[in-house]
Amino acid sequence: MLYSRLPLMALAAALAASPGVDAAEWVAEPSVRLDGKYNDNIRLTQLDHNSVWGTVLDPRLKLSRRSELWDVNASGRLLASRYTGEDGMNAVDSFLDIAAKRRLERGSWDISASQVNDSTLRDEILDPDIGLTTVQVDRTNRSLRIAGQYLFAEDTWLLASIDYNTASYDQGEYFGLTDYDYLTPSLRVVHQLDPQLQLFGILSHSQTDYDTFSNQTSKTDNLQLGAAYDITETWKISGSVGNRRTTTSDTVANAVIRPGFEDLYPLVYDLVYLPRDRESTGLVYDTSLTHKLETGSLNLSGTRSVTPSSTGTDTDSTRVAFLGTRNLNAKLYARLAVSYHQSSAVGGTTTRANNRQYRITPGLTWRLDEYLALNAGYAYTQVKRSVDGSNNADSNAVFVGIEYTWPQISVSR
């Protein structure tokens, strides 16, 4: 993939050029978690399979530094998984995030980058690649984001950003997984009409280049108008709606008769690759309803957008999610997450990208003291594949774990 190391290199250069960062102290927050897991269908397949038992070691480290003008944050995480019951499931995943913010007189600059080395069968999240393959395939995701905010007046400001993402799969061509690059510049104008009501408009453009023989490229233009309203101090609602136009360009192989071999066609012919353009339009939206409780919170969100897919085609994706949290007492914390994801290939064609995913994940956390906690949870996941209506699968997963977070460590220079 082009510029595969661009995100982290660009951010490192930006941090090196920020002398104000040296004037503050670093704060380190290390933690470690150990989980025991059970999953009765970790591959989400209808074929014969075994249940798996596993242990997951999850050490993490957060670093932060704040000065008058700069905020710098970095976090690293390893996820070492060992399973019994199925071969080829062991993995060591790594996650790295770096971010910096520079405050200005009338705004700010933000830059962040991340690199994730993991696999396609992660069972703790509703992953975009879930349902596309039942084989564990190593993948690498890199991202770079540069954003700026400028205040025109006390009640009007501008936010501009550019996002660059890459996704690559180890020998993905053998499993029907395609590498791609994804670039998205966007512009948002916000006006605070009164203390409760905010109006905004969003204009964005995205381009996805797929690493395929057909040299497929897609471009999407997106315009949305929206509002955010504080109903009360505890109830907040926001939403935007608009339209998008997606253009897909690729090359198609056409068989033509070879001169002098007319009688041997179609046994003898030449292939000519011709350019092809397709266009589609559709609705896009982004909504959220939040309620803050004295002992928890509730959030309901829904989005519809065009996103790239490892199937080698853009998808029209709809996501609905609910998240509820509640402190049952001073030490016991409950959480419930419900999510739905439906995707279909842009343009109405039927591909492996056409599927529906459901996930329900209740969980409990019991704090033994300020630093030590016990965790337990359950996850039900279901995938309905539209290409073959009979090829549906679900899984039940249970985990229990223990987590320790060290006190913050400050280092001054």
GIMO-V802701 format. One record per residue. N is the residue number from 1. RES is the residue in three letters. PHI is phi in whole degrees, -180 to 180 (999 if undefined). OMEGA is omega in degrees with one decimal (* if undefined). Layout:
{{N RES PHI OMEGA} {N RES PHI OMEGA}}
This chain:
{{1 MET 999 -179.7} {2 LEU -68 175.1} {3 TYR 54 -174.7} {4 SER -63 -179.4} {5 ARG -105 -178.0} {6 LEU -59 -174.7} {7 PRO -56 -175.7} {8 LEU -71 178.3} {9 MET -66 -178.8} {10 ALA -65 -178.8} {11 LEU -70 178.0} {12 ALA -61 177.9} {13 ALA -66 179.8} {14 ALA -66 -179.8} {15 LEU -69 178.8} {16 ALA -66 -178.1} {17 ALA -93 -176.7} {18 SER -116 -175.6} {19 PRO -63 -178.3} {20 GLY -65 -178.2} {21 VAL -68 -175.5} {22 ASP -68 -175.2} {23 ALA -82 -175.7} {24 ALA -114 179.5} {25 GLU -108 176.7} {26 TRP -87 174.5} {27 VAL -120 -179.7} {28 ALA -109 179.5} {29 GLU -131 178.1} {30 PRO -85 175.5} {31 SER -154 177.3} {32 VAL -146 -179.2} {33 ARG -136 176.9} {34 LEU -129 -178.1} {35 ASP -118 164.7} {36 GLY -107 -171.1} {37 LYS -132 171.9} {38 TYR -136 177.8} {39 ASN -142 -175.8} {40 ASP -88 177.5} {41 ASN -163 -172.7} {42 ILE -67 179.6} {43 ARG -87 -177.2} {44 LEU 50 -179.1} {45 THR -124 173.4} {46 GLN -93 177.2} {47 LEU -74 177.7} {48 ASP -58 -177.4} {49 HIS -154 178.8} {50 ASN -109 168.1} {51 SER -74 -178.8} {52 VAL -123 171.3} {53 TRP -118 -177.2} {54 GLY -149 171.1} {55 THR -124 -177.8} {56 VAL -130 174.9} {57 LEU -99 -169.1} {58 ASP -134 175.3} {59 PRO -83 -178.9} {60 ARG -139 175.9} {61 LEU -144 175.4} {62 LYS -114 176.6} {63 LEU -123 178.5} {64 SER -146 179.0} {65 ARG -149 -176.6} {66 ARG -130 174.5} {67 SER -129 -177.8} {68 GLU -61 -175.4} {69 LEU -111 -171.0} {70 TRP -122 164.4} {71 ASP -122 178.3} {72 VAL -129 179.1} {73 ASN -134 175.6} {74 ALA -145 177.0} {75 SER -144 177.1} {76 GLY -133 -176.8} {77 ARG -151 171.4} {78 LEU -118 -180.0} {79 LEU -131 -177.9} {80 ALA -99 -175.2} {81 SER -114 176.6} {82 ARG -131 -175.4} {83 TYR -125 169.9} {84 THR -122 -179.4} {85 GLY 113 177.0} {86 GLU -138 176.9} {87 ASP -80 173.2} {88 GLY 76 -177.5} {89 MET -102 -179.0} {90 ASN -66 -178.1} {91 ALA -159 170.2} {92 VAL -127 -179.2} {93 ASP -99 179.0} {94 SER -133 -177.1} {95 PHE -137 179.7} {96 LEU -135 177.9} {97 ASP -132 177.4} {98 ILE -135 -179.4} {99 ALA -148 177.5} {100 ALA -142 178.7} {101 LYS -132 178.5} {102 ARG -117 179.3} {103 ARG -80 178.6} {104 LEU -119 -178.4} {105 GLU -64 -178.0} {106 ARG -124 179.9} {107 GLY 167 -178.3} {108 SER -164 170.3} {109 TRP -117 176.8} {110 ASP -130 173.9} {111 ILE -141 -179.7} {112 SER -146 179.2} {113 ALA -148 178.1} {114 SER -149 173.0} {115 GLN -141 -179.4} {116 VAL -125 172.6} {117 ASN -112 -178.2} {118 ASP -145 -177.4} {119 SER -139 -173.4} {120 THR -83 -177.2} {121 LEU -115 173.8} {122 ARG -70 -173.9} {123 ASP -105 179.8} {124 GLU -96 179.1} {125 ILE -137 173.6} {126 LEU -87 -168.8} {127 ASP -90 178.0} {128 PRO -58 -178.7} {129 ASP -89 178.8} {130 ILE -63 179.1} {131 GLY 91 -177.8} {132 LEU -85 178.4} {133 THR -151 175.9} {134 THR -102 179.6} {135 VAL -108 177.3} {136 GLN -77 -178.1} {137 VAL -118 177.5} {138 ASP -70 179.7} {139 ARG -143 177.9} {140 THR -132 175.5} {141 ASN -118 176.6} {142 ARG -124 -179.8} {143 SER -144 175.7} {144 LEU -139 178.7} {145 ARG -132 174.0} {146 ILE -123 -175.6} {147 ALA -141 177.9} {148 GLY -142 177.6} {149 GLN -128 180.0} {150 TYR -131 -177.4} {151 LEU -97 176.5} {152 PHE -74 178.8} {153 ALA -148 -178.3} {154 GLU -62 -175.7} {155 ASP -114 -177.5} {156 THR -141 178.3} {157 TRP -148 -175.3} {158 LEU -122 174.4} {159 LEU -123 178.4} {160 ALA -126 -178.6} {161 SER -152 171.6} {162 ILE -138 -178.1} {163 ASP -118 176.6} {164 TYR -128 -178.2} {165 ASN -132 172.8} {166 THR -130 174.8} {167 ALA -134 178.8} {168 SER -136 -174.5} {169 TYR -125 179.3} {170 ASP -70 -176.7} {171 GLN 54 -178.1} {172 GLY -62 -178.5} {173 GLU -62 179.0} {174 TYR -77 -177.1} {175 PHE -120 178.6} {176 GLY 74 179.5} {177 LEU -111 -172.0} {178 THR -113 173.8} {179 ASP -74 177.2} {180 TYR -156 171.4} {181 ASP -115 -172.8} {182 TYR -139 -178.1} {183 LEU -122 -176.1} {184 THR -138 166.9} {185 PRO -88 -179.6} {186 SER -147 -177.7} {187 LEU -137 179.3} {188 ARG -132 176.1} {189 VAL -112 -174.9} {190 VAL -123 175.2} {191 HIS -131 178.2} {192 GLN -87 -175.2} {193 LEU -70 174.9} {194 ASP -155 -176.2} {195 PRO -57 -177.5} {196 GLN -104 -169.7} {197 LEU -116 178.6} {198 GLN -127 177.4} {199 LEU -112 -179.7} {200 PHE -153 175.0} {201 GLY -132 -176.2} {202 ILE -128 174.2} {203 LEU -125 -178.0} {204 SER -142 175.8} {205 HIS -137 177.6} {206 SER -133 176.7} {207 GLN -135 178.6} {208 THR -119 175.7} {209 ASP -110 -179.6} {210 TYR -96 -179.7} {211 ASP -86 -177.4} {212 THR -127 178.3} {213 PHE -65 -177.7} {214 SER -87 179.0} {215 ASN 54 -175.0} {216 GLN -75 176.1} {217 THR -134 176.9} {218 SER -126 178.3} {219 LYS -131 -178.7} {220 THR -128 172.9} {221 ASP -104 -170.1} {222 ASN -137 176.0} {223 LEU -129 -179.5} {224 GLN -134 172.0} {225 LEU -121 -175.2} {226 GLY -154 -179.8} {227 ALA -150 173.6} {228 ALA -128 -173.8} {229 TYR -136 174.7} {230 ASP -89 -177.8} {231 ILE -65 172.9} {232 THR -142 177.1} {233 GLU -67 -176.2} {234 THR -111 180.0} {235 TRP -111 178.4} {236 LYS -135 179.7} {237 ILE -135 176.1} {238 SER -146 179.7} {239 GLY -169 174.1} {240 SER -141 -178.9} {241 VAL -144 -179.2} {242 GLY -173 -175.7} {243 ASN -132 177.4} {244 ARG -132 174.6} {245 ARG -129 -177.4} {246 THR -117 176.5} {247 THR -117 -179.7} {248 THR -115 179.8} {249 SER -123 175.4} {250 ASP -158 176.3} {251 THR -119 -178.4} {252 VAL -122 178.6} {253 ALA -79 176.9} {254 ASN -124 177.9} {255 ALA -85 177.7} {256 VAL -125 -179.0} {257 ILE -68 177.8} {258 ARG -79 179.8} {259 PRO -55 -179.6} {260 GLY 89 -179.5} {261 PHE -123 -176.1} {262 GLU -58 -177.4} {263 ASP -74 -178.0} {264 LEU -97 177.4} {265 TYR -73 13.8} {266 PRO -98 177.7} {267 LEU -73 179.8} {268 VAL -123 -179.4} {269 TYR -159 175.6} {270 ASP -114 176.0} {271 LEU -101 176.9} {272 VAL -120 -178.5} {273 TYR -96 -176.3} {274 LEU -113 178.3} {275 PRO -70 179.2} {276 ARG -140 177.2} {277 ASP -122 176.0} {278 ARG -132 -177.5} {279 GLU -135 175.8} {280 SER -145 177.4} {281 THR -128 180.0} {282 GLY -174 -179.5} {283 LEU -85 172.9} {284 VAL -131 178.3} {285 TYR -158 178.6} {286 ASP -151 -176.0} {287 THR -131 178.9} {288 SER -156 175.1} {289 LEU -128 -175.6} {290 THR -126 176.5} {291 HIS -131 178.2} {292 LYS -96 178.9} {293 LEU -105 177.0} {294 GLU -64 -176.7} {295 THR -122 -179.7} {296 GLY 171 -179.1} {297 SER -158 175.9} {298 LEU -131 177.1} {299 ASN -142 176.0} {300 LEU -124 -176.9} {301 SER -137 176.9} {302 GLY -149 179.5} {303 THR -139 169.7} {304 ARG -138 -175.5} {305 SER -158 174.3} {306 VAL -97 -178.4} {307 THR -132 176.4} {308 PRO -72 -178.9} {309 SER -138 178.0} {310 SER -70 173.0} {311 THR -76 179.8} {312 GLY 92 177.9} {313 THR -146 175.5} {314 ASP -69 179.4} {315 THR -123 170.9} {316 ASP -89 -168.9} {317 SER -110 174.6} {318 THR -117 -179.3} {319 ARG -129 174.0} {320 VAL -128 -176.4} {321 ALA -142 174.0} {322 PHE -127 177.0} {323 LEU -135 177.4} {324 GLY -126 177.4} {325 THR -129 -177.7} {326 ARG -155 171.1} {327 ASN -87 -177.7} {328 LEU -71 172.1} {329 ASN -158 -174.9} {330 ALA -65 -176.4} {331 LYS -118 -173.0} {332 LEU -107 -175.5} {333 TYR -127 -179.1} {334 ALA -116 -178.2} {335 ARG -146 175.6} {336 LEU -135 177.3} {337 ALA -123 176.7} {338 VAL -128 -177.8} {339 SER -141 179.1} {340 TYR -137 179.7} {341 HIS -136 178.0} {342 GLN -122 180.0} {343 SER -135 176.1} {344 SER -146 -178.1} {345 ALA -64 177.8} {346 VAL -63 -179.4} {347 GLY 100 175.4} {348 GLY 85 177.5} {349 THR -74 -180.0} {350 THR -99 177.9} {351 THR -135 176.9} {352 ARG -65 179.2} {353 ALA -71 -179.0} {354 ASN -79 177.9} {355 ASN -159 175.9} {356 ARG -126 -179.4} {357 GLN -130 177.3} {358 TYR -127 179.2} {359 ARG -151 177.1} {360 ILE -128 -175.6} {361 THR -138 169.4} {362 PRO -82 179.6} {363 GLY -157 178.7} {364 LEU -132 172.9} {365 THR -129 179.4} {366 TRP -117 -179.3} {367 ARG -86 178.3} {368 LEU -74 173.3} {369 ASP -157 -174.6} {370 GLU -64 -172.5} {371 TYR -115 -172.3} {372 LEU -114 -178.3} {373 ALA -143 173.1} {374 LEU -106 -179.0} {375 ASN -125 174.3} {376 ALA -148 -179.2} {377 GLY -165 -179.5} {378 TYR -138 177.6} {379 ALA -139 172.6} {380 TYR -110 -179.4} {381 THR -126 177.1} {382 GLN -133 176.8} {383 VAL -122 174.9} {384 LYS -113 -177.7} {385 ARG -92 -174.6} {386 SER -77 -179.6} {387 VAL -62 178.5} {388 ASP -132 -174.8} {389 GLY -57 179.9} {390 SER -84 -176.1} {391 ASN -91 176.9} {392 ASN -103 -177.9} {393 ALA -152 174.1} {394 ASP -142 -179.7} {395 SER -146 174.6} {396 ASN -121 -179.0} {397 ALA -130 179.0} {398 VAL -132 176.0} {399 PHE -141 169.5} {400 VAL -135 -176.4} {401 GLY -158 177.5} {402 ILE -130 -175.7} {403 GLU -134 177.7} {404 TYR -127 178.1} {405 THR -118 -178.9} {406 TRP -74 173.4} {407 PRO -61 179.5} {408 GLN -59 178.7} {409 ILE -112 179.8} {410 SER -104 179.3} {411 VAL -127 179.0} {412 SER -99 177.5} {413 ARG -114 *}}
